[in-house]
């Protein structure tokens, strides 16, 4: 099943690639066989390693990730053509290189990690690494500020976004910490409006994460990462305790943090202005990026202009922050909904893995990884469609960026490893003994 789905995914990517070349140059691409063969070889190599090292792993995760990654490569190549960049000097080749490296690291992770429960031994080390990765961009020599957000590190021409890796390290830490403390955090506190709230003495962890998220927002000016990390912790806290009171407290803290950020930080005020008053002269003078993205999706309509026939390059950062609007313009609402359904299916498989795995640590880790993808997609799509303010996060697998690809392919590898144990049949313990009457 997995191999057939992989072949189908590669066929869709090849068809999209041919469509772009046909619309822009009127020819079939000369390197079609090389591109299709290379993509298929990478996918099949991952498939073979997966079947030999984790034979019971979920058969849908790898094809979905391959299809999303391939569609992202096609759109980035299409934007290279629109910007007049050559194949060798464009972003698509760099994205393909990062894709191959990310898949290689995911394969290496599968070969190294034979049991996901091993990660529980490194709970606090993962937490320390996660915090250290968040702090790296603040260092004076390696930190880089890009578009107003200090979330990058750079050594020479090489840049990397450590927060993408930090979300996986923090998910491991949250899972290990919460599986130890969930009994205490589940103790019922006072009731309010019929809702069982936690005890006041147990609010320490969520307050610490709230303050850490505000610190990320204050020092790095990164609204998206702050929202992602705090939302991830609240979601895993709810999964661990099954207390809806934690969700209520998390929403109240998030709302209070949003108001504080709006009052104190000018970049947050600008994003709220763009969100609420997109078409006013004041907002357009600050940035017309959101307005151009919305107009691009409106031009696409229901079925899109067709791959290679729109003008997504008019929108700034169409290959990264606004790649969703690029797809919306050329594939229309129908095509964009199809892509969103792939993400929904990916998250659903992750939550199914969390239900099926038999240990508490694996349940929390799988649920946290799945929710991180869901929250990131909601934040990105919500930002470009004016549901919420823009946050600056990138769409998993689709957007240009090596750090995002490395993190998300590693995330897929972890889910595959957990799913292998979750889907394994219980060991045969022999026939059930029968009771024989003494008579």
N, C-alpha and C positions, 0 to 999 in steps of 0.2 A: 504494500500500500504506500509506504513512504517513498519508494523508488519511483512508482508511477506518478505520484503527486509531484515529485521533484522534476521529472521530465515535463509534466504539464506546466509547472511554474516557469521552467527555463523557456518553454515554447512561448508562453505569454510575453516574457521579457524580450525574446528575439523578435516576435511580431511587433511589439512596441518600438523596438530599435529600427526595424525596417520601415515602419510608418513614419518615424521622425526623418529618416534619411530621404524617403520618397517625397515627403512634403516640402523639405527644405532644399534638396539638391536634385530631386527628380530621378534618382538612381537607387539601385540596390547597393548597400555598402560593400566596398571591396573586401573589408576585413570581417565579413559576416561569419564565415566558417571559423575563423580564429576566435572571434568573440564568443560565438555560441559554444564552440568546443571547449574553450577555457572555462566558461561559466559552468557548463555541464560537468567538466572534470572536477572542479572544486566541490560542487554539490555532491557528486557521486563519491568522491574521496571521503567527505564528511559522513556520508551515509554508510559507507563500508566500515569506517572506524567505529561509528555509533553502533552498528549491528553486532560487531564483534566484542565491544566493551560494555555495551548496555543494551542487550538484545530486547528487553521489554520496554524500552523508552517510548514515549508518546510519538506516534508516527506523523503527527500534524505540525509540530513545532518547527522542525527543520524546513519543510516546504514553505510554510508561511513566511518565515524569516528570509528565506532565499528569494521569494517573490517580491517582498517589500524592498529588500536590498537591491534587487535587480531593477525594479521600477524607479527607485531613487537614482541609480546610475543612468538610466535612460533620460530622466528629466534633467539631470545635471549636464549630460551630453547635449541635450537640446538647448539648454541655456548657454553652453559654450559656443554653439553655432550662432545663436542670436547675438552674442557679444563679440563674435569674430575671433574667438580663440581657436588656435590649432589643436589637433588631437594630442600632440606631444606636450603642448604647453597649457592645456586646459585643465579644469578642475576634475573632469570625469576620470582621466587617467590617474590622478592622485587619489580620487575616491576608490577606484578599482584596486589600487595598490593597498590602501588601508583595508579594503574589504578582504583581500587575500590574507593580509597579516592578521586581521581580527578572526577570521575563520581558523587560521593556523593556531592562534592562541586558544581558541575554544576547543580545538581538537586536543591540544596539549593538556588543557585543563581536564578534559574527560579522561585522558590516559593517566594523569596524576591522581585525580580525586576518584578513588574507587568506591567510597562511601561518604555521602554528604554529612553523616553524623560526625565525621572527623573534624569538621569545621567548628563544632561546638567547643572543642578544646581551645580554640583561639578566639573566644568571644571577646574578651577585653582587649586582646591584641588588635582585633578587627576594629573595635571602637576607637582605640588610640590611632590606628592608621587612618580611619575615616576622618577624625578631627584634624590630624596632621595634613591630610590632603586638602581639607577645606582651608587650612591656614597658609598653605604654600603660596598662593597668589599674593598674599600680603607681604611677603619677604621683599626687601628692597631691590635685590639684584635680579631675581628670576621672575618676579611678578610682572604681569603685563595688563594694562588697562585697554580694553577694546570696546568701542562704542559706549563708553561711560561705565562699563562694568569691569571690575577687577577680578576676573575669574579665570585668568589664563596664566600659565607659566611659559617662559620662553628661554631657550638656549640657542643663541645665534638665530638662524632662520626657522628653527624648529619650535613650534608652539603646541601646547597641550592644555586641555581643560580637566584638571584633576577632580573636580566635583562630580564628573560622570562616574569615575571609579569609586568615589567616596560613597555614592548611594548604595553600591553593592556591599562595601565594607560595613556601612552602618546598618544595612538590612541584616547582615550576619550578626552584628552586635545586638540589635534589637531582638532578634529571634532567640539568641542565647540568653540574654538578660531576662526577657519576659517569660521564657519557659521555666526559669527558676523562681520568679517572683509573682507569677500569675495568681497563685492561691491567696497571697496577701492582698494583691490589688483587686481581687474579686470580692473581698469582704464588703458587704452592703453597709452603706452609710445612711444619712438622713434621706427622707423622701420629700420630693418637691413636685407638685402638680402630678402626683401619681407615678413619678419617675424615681427609681432608686439611684441615688447619687453615691459616688465613692466617699470614703472618709477623708476628712481634711488632712490627716497625717500622711495619706497616700498620694497627695498631689505633687510631691517633690519631682518625680521623673518627668511628668508632662510640663511642669513649669521650667525645668532645666532645658528641655528641648525647645520650649517656646522662646526662652531667652537666647539660646544658641541660634535659632532661626532669625531672631531680631538682630543678632550680632552679624550674621551673614548679610542681612539686608543693609545694615548700617555701614559696615566696613567694605563690603564688596559691591554694594549697590545692585544686588542680584535678587530681584523679587521672585523669579521662577524657582531658583534653588531653595530659597527660604520656604516657599510654599510646599515644594516637593518633599523636603526632609521632615517638616512638621506634619504634613498630611500622611506621610508614610508611617511615622511613629504612632499617630493616633489610630490609623487603620489597624496596625498590628496589635496595638493595645486592646482594641475592641475584639479582634479575633482571639486574643489570648484570654480575655476575661468574660466575653459575651455580655458585657454591661453597656447598654446604650447610653448610660450616663456619661461615659468617657467621650462619646461622640459629641454630646451636648456641650461638655466643657471644652472640648477641642474646637468646636465651632465658635464658641464665645471668645476663646483666647485668640483664634484666628481673626475674628472680626475686630476685637480690640487692637490686635497688632496691626491690622490694616489701617485703622483710624490713626493710630500713633504714627505709622509710616507716612500716611498722607499729610499729617500735620507737620512732620519734621523734615521730610526729604523732598527736595525739589523735583528729582527725577520721577518719584512716585506721583507727585501732583501733575506732572506733564502727561504721564500715562493715563491717569484718570481723566484729564482733559481730552485726550485723544479718544478715550473710550466713550465718554458721555456726549461730547460735542465735536464729533469727527469732522463735520462739514463747515464748522465756523471758521472765520478768517484767522482767529487766534490759534486754533488747533492746526490748521493747514500751514500757518507760518512756522509752527514748531516742528511739524513733520507731516508730510502727506503720504507716508508709507502705507498706513492702514487704509486710507481712502483709495489709493491706487490698487491695493489688494482686493478691496471690496468691488471696485469697478471691474477688475479683471474677472472675478468670479461671476459678476452680473453679465459680462460679455459672453461668458461660457454658457450660461443658461442651463437648460436641462440636460443636454447631450454634449455640450462642449464644442469648441471650434475645431477640434481634431488635433492630434499630436503634431507639433511642428507648424501649426497654422495660426496660433495665437500670438500675443505679445506679452508673455509673462515677464520678460526681461525689463519691462518698464518699472516694475515694482522693485524697490531696493531689497537686497539680500533675498532674492527670489529662490536661490538654491539652498538656503538654510532656514532662517526664521519664517519665511513665507512660502516654503515649497508646497504647503497645502493649498494656498491660493493659486499657485502655478498649475497644480493638477486640476483644481476646480475650474480654471479657465479652459484648459484644453480637453479635459475629459468630461466636464460638466458635473452637475449635481449627481447624476447617476453614477459616473465613474468614481467620484469622490466618496459616495456612499459605499461603493464596492470596496474601496481601500479601507474605509473605516470598519467595514464588516470583518476584514482580515484582522484588524487590531482587536475587535471584540472577540473573535474566535480565539486569538492568541491568549487574551486575558482569561477567557472561559476555560481553556485547556489548563492554564496555570492554576486556576481555582479548583478545577477538578483534580489536579495533582495534589493540591493541599488537602482535599477531602480524602483522597485515597491513601496517602502515605500514613504509616502507622505510628510514627514517633512525633512527639510534640514539637521538637525543634524543626523537623522537616516541614510540618504543617505551617508553622509560623513563617519559615523562610520562603516557602513556595508562595504562600499568600502575599507576603510582603513584596516579593519580586513581581508577581502578577499585578498587584495594585500599583506599584511604581510605574509600570508601563501604562496602566489605565489613567492614572492621575496626570502623567506627562502628556498623554494624548489629549486629555480633556483641557489641560491648560493651554496647549498649543492651538488646538482647533477653536477653543473658546476665545482665545485672544484675536485670531485673524477673522473671526465672525462677529466680534463685538459682544460676545456673551459675558466676558470678563475683560479686565485690562490686559494689555500685552505684557508678557513676562520675560521674553527673551530665550525661552527653552527651545530646543530643536526636536523635530519629530523623529522618534526612534526609527533607525534603518533608512529612512527616506532622505533626511537632511544631510547636507555636506558637512563633513567633519570626522576626523579620524578617532578622536577620543570618544565620541558618541558611538561609533561602530564597535570599537574595542569593548566598551562597557556593555552594550546590548547583546553582542554575540557571546560574551562571557555570561551574561544573564541567561541566555538561551541554554548554554552548556550546563549551568547549574540546574535549571528546570528539567533538562533531559536526564541528568544524573538522579535527581530526586524522583522523577517519574519512573525510572527503571525499577527502583525499589517499590514504589507505590503499585505498579502493575504486575509485580511478580506474584505468582500463586503461592498460597500458604504451603509450607512443607507438609508432605504426606506423613501423617503420624500413625498410619495403620488403621485397621478396622476398629470401629467403636465396640468395646466389649458389651456383651449382653448379660442380663441377669437371669440366672437359672433358678427356678423354684426348688426349694429344699424337698418338696414333695416328690 
